[in-house]
Amino acid sequence: DLSVQREGSTRAVRIIRSRTSRVVCDDTDHCVNIARLASDGSAVGLLDATRNGSARETWWEIYDARSGRLRAQGTLPDGYHSLRMLPNGAFAVAGENTFTLYDARGRQRLALADVSTTASSSDDRLLVLQTYTDRVVHVIDTVALLERETWTAPDAFTLVRVSPDGLRIVTRQEATAMITSIDGSTQQ
């Protein structure tokens, strides 16, 4: 286990190994969404934002959980964003209807605009996203960092879940629940 401790309003981060995982942020005015640990424990990601008048700057940093070394960092335009840690230290930043997938070194691998719905498998190895302008469903393999399937749904999803075996997607389209194969070929 590890503990991530952010001190004050500076961006300095100390990774401390301990027997329990906990996140401590003493400066509650600047703690928006502090830390996320990858499901395989390989990396820890931090996402936070500060305001300067009406301008809001969001920044993210990814650290190797074993060595504590900084792997990647970046800033985002004004808006509200979230950070999702993925296996092998990969990560995704989503917000303002955009989704960007990065590898463990912070290199952008995939960027999608107009994203309305996202879901992941229980092991975070599959991500399912739908874009609202064209209703295209993107199934992303987060280990290979590639789109595995792409298909167009008949309607917009309002709720998406990936089955535990990773073979089906359960969605709600308008007032109907749908079970769809991961490639979109079979719908019930």
Backbone torsions as a table, in degrees:
resi	resn	phi	psi	omega
1	ASP	NA	158.4	175.5
2	LEU	-142.5	157.8	178.9
3	SER	-119.8	135.9	177.0
4	VAL	-109.3	127.1	-177.3
5	GLN	-126.2	123.5	178.8
6	ARG	-108.2	129.3	-174.4
7	GLU	-105.4	124.2	175.1
8	GLY	63.8	-154.1	-178.4
9	SER	-101.6	10.2	175.7
10	THR	-84.4	169.1	-178.2
11	ARG	-90.9	6.5	-179.6
12	ALA	-66.5	135.1	-179.1
13	VAL	-128.4	134.5	175.3
14	ARG	-114.4	127.8	174.7
15	ILE	-101.3	121.2	-176.1
16	ILE	-117.5	127.6	176.5
17	ARG	-80.9	137.5	-179.0
18	SER	-152.6	-178.9	180.0
19	ARG	-86.2	-15.5	179.1
20	THR	-130.6	147.8	177.0
21	SER	-89.4	130.2	176.3
22	ARG	-153.7	152.7	178.4
23	VAL	-116.7	128.4	-178.8
24	VAL	-121.9	128.7	173.9
25	CYS	-137.8	110.9	-176.4
26	ASP	-79.1	-21.8	-177.1
27	ASP	-98.8	85.0	-173.3
28	THR	-65.4	-20.1	177.7
29	ASP	-68.5	-24.1	-176.4
30	HIS	-113.6	5.2	-177.9
31	CYS	-95.0	98.3	-179.3
32	VAL	-94.4	-58.2	-176.8
33	ASN	-151.0	85.7	-165.1
34	ILE	-72.1	-66.1	-168.0
35	ALA	-134.0	145.7	175.0
36	ARG	-135.0	135.0	178.3
37	LEU	-104.6	134.3	176.7
38	ALA	-61.3	147.6	-176.7
39	SER	-60.5	-27.2	178.2
40	ASP	-94.9	4.3	176.5
41	GLY	75.6	10.1	-175.2
42	SER	-77.3	-26.2	-175.5
43	ALA	-150.7	157.3	173.8
44	VAL	-124.6	135.7	-179.1
45	GLY	-117.1	144.3	178.5
46	LEU	-122.0	136.1	176.7
47	LEU	-134.1	129.2	-179.0
48	ASP	-150.5	169.6	179.9
49	ALA	-143.9	149.0	175.1
50	THR	-130.0	154.7	178.8
51	ARG	-112.3	143.0	171.4
52	ASN	-130.3	92.1	-172.8
53	GLY	69.6	-124.6	179.2
54	SER	-90.6	-10.8	180.0
55	ALA	-83.3	136.4	179.9
56	ARG	-120.0	122.9	177.7
57	GLU	-108.2	126.1	176.5
58	THR	-106.0	137.0	178.4
59	TRP	-134.1	153.2	177.6
60	TRP	-133.6	151.4	177.0
61	GLU	-142.5	139.9	179.3
62	ILE	-120.2	129.0	-178.9
63	TYR	-118.1	143.2	171.9
64	ASP	-69.2	126.9	-175.6
65	ALA	-72.7	-23.5	-178.8
66	ARG	-83.1	-44.2	-175.9
67	SER	-99.5	-20.6	-176.7
68	GLY	81.7	4.3	-178.7
69	ARG	-78.6	144.7	176.2
70	LEU	-69.2	126.2	177.8
71	ARG	-97.1	-41.3	-174.5
72	ALA	-156.9	153.7	175.9
73	GLN	-154.7	158.4	179.1
74	GLY	-170.8	170.4	176.3
75	THR	-123.5	159.1	-176.9
76	LEU	-126.1	153.3	177.9
77	PRO	-66.5	169.1	179.9
78	ASP	-49.9	135.3	179.5
79	GLY	145.7	-175.1	-178.5
80	TYR	-113.8	127.2	-174.0
81	HIS	-131.3	161.8	174.9
82	SER	-131.6	157.2	-178.3
83	LEU	-117.2	133.6	176.7
84	ARG	-124.8	120.7	177.1
85	MET	-86.7	140.5	-175.3
86	LEU	-124.4	169.0	180.0
87	PRO	-57.6	152.1	177.7
88	ASN	64.1	19.8	176.5
89	GLY	85.5	-1.1	174.9
90	ALA	-68.4	161.1	-179.9
91	PHE	-154.7	163.9	178.9
92	ALA	-133.0	143.5	175.0
93	VAL	-118.4	126.2	-178.8
94	ALA	-128.2	146.8	176.6
95	GLY	162.8	155.1	-179.8
96	GLU	53.0	41.1	178.3
97	ASN	63.8	22.5	175.7
98	THR	-120.1	157.1	177.5
99	PHE	-139.7	127.1	179.2
100	THR	-129.5	127.1	-179.9
101	LEU	-103.3	131.8	-179.3
102	TYR	-122.1	150.3	172.0
103	ASP	-81.5	-178.0	-174.7
104	ALA	-64.4	-21.5	178.8
105	ARG	-94.5	3.6	177.1
106	GLY	87.9	13.3	177.0
107	ARG	-85.1	131.1	-178.9
108	GLN	-67.9	129.1	-179.8
109	ARG	-110.1	-28.8	-177.5
110	LEU	-157.5	137.5	175.6
111	ALA	-135.0	131.2	178.6
112	LEU	-127.1	140.4	176.5
113	ALA	-107.6	164.9	176.7
114	ASP	60.6	33.5	-180.0
115	VAL	-79.6	127.8	-178.7
116	SER	-110.1	-29.3	-174.0
117	THR	-137.3	137.1	175.2
118	THR	-137.3	150.0	175.4
119	ALA	-154.7	158.6	178.0
120	SER	-135.3	157.7	173.9
121	SER	-70.5	165.5	-176.6
122	SER	-63.2	-27.0	178.7
123	ASP	-96.5	6.7	179.6
124	ASP	61.9	18.5	179.4
125	ARG	-86.6	-15.0	175.5
126	LEU	-128.2	136.1	171.5
127	LEU	-119.3	139.5	176.3
128	VAL	-120.3	125.8	179.3
129	LEU	-129.7	150.1	173.4
130	GLN	-129.4	136.1	175.8
131	THR	-92.7	139.3	-172.3
132	TYR	-82.4	-23.5	-177.7
133	THR	-72.2	-36.6	-176.5
134	ASP	-123.1	1.5	179.0
135	ARG	61.0	22.8	179.1
136	VAL	-75.6	133.4	178.2
137	VAL	-100.1	129.0	179.2
138	HIS	-114.0	122.2	176.1
139	VAL	-106.9	117.7	-172.6
140	ILE	-112.7	129.1	173.5
141	ASP	-85.7	111.8	-174.2
142	THR	-80.0	-11.9	175.7
143	VAL	-83.1	-47.1	177.9
144	ALA	-80.5	-15.2	-178.1
145	LEU	59.3	43.1	-179.8
146	LEU	-136.3	154.9	171.6
147	GLU	-72.5	126.0	179.8
148	ARG	-89.5	-39.3	179.7
149	GLU	-141.6	149.7	172.9
150	THR	-143.8	127.3	179.8
151	TRP	-155.1	162.5	-178.4
152	THR	-101.5	127.2	178.6
153	ALA	-85.8	152.3	179.6
154	PRO	-67.8	-28.4	-179.5
155	ASP	-140.2	170.6	176.5
156	ALA	-74.8	141.1	176.5
157	PHE	-82.9	137.1	172.9
158	THR	-108.2	-12.9	177.6
159	LEU	-153.1	133.6	-178.9
160	VAL	-135.1	135.8	172.4
161	ARG	-139.8	145.1	176.6
162	VAL	-99.7	133.5	-179.6
163	SER	-64.2	153.8	-178.3
164	PRO	-56.7	-30.3	179.2
165	ASP	-83.6	-5.1	178.2
166	GLY	72.8	16.2	-177.3
167	LEU	-103.5	-16.0	-176.7
168	ARG	-136.0	160.0	175.8
169	ILE	-121.3	131.8	174.9
170	VAL	-105.2	126.4	-177.5
171	THR	-135.0	164.8	168.1
172	ARG	-117.5	124.0	178.0
173	GLN	-121.1	112.2	-170.7
174	GLU	57.6	-118.0	-178.1
175	ALA	-107.2	17.6	-175.7
176	THR	-118.2	133.7	173.6
177	ALA	-85.7	136.1	-178.0
178	MET	-126.4	140.0	170.0
179	ILE	-112.2	121.6	-173.7
180	THR	-126.2	140.9	174.0
181	SER	-65.8	157.3	-174.9
182	ILE	-60.6	-25.8	179.3
183	ASP	-92.8	0.0	177.5
184	GLY	80.4	3.4	-174.0
185	SER	-78.3	-29.0	-177.4
186	THR	-120.7	126.0	177.6
187	GLN	-127.8	139.2	176.8
188	GLN	-127.1	NA	NA
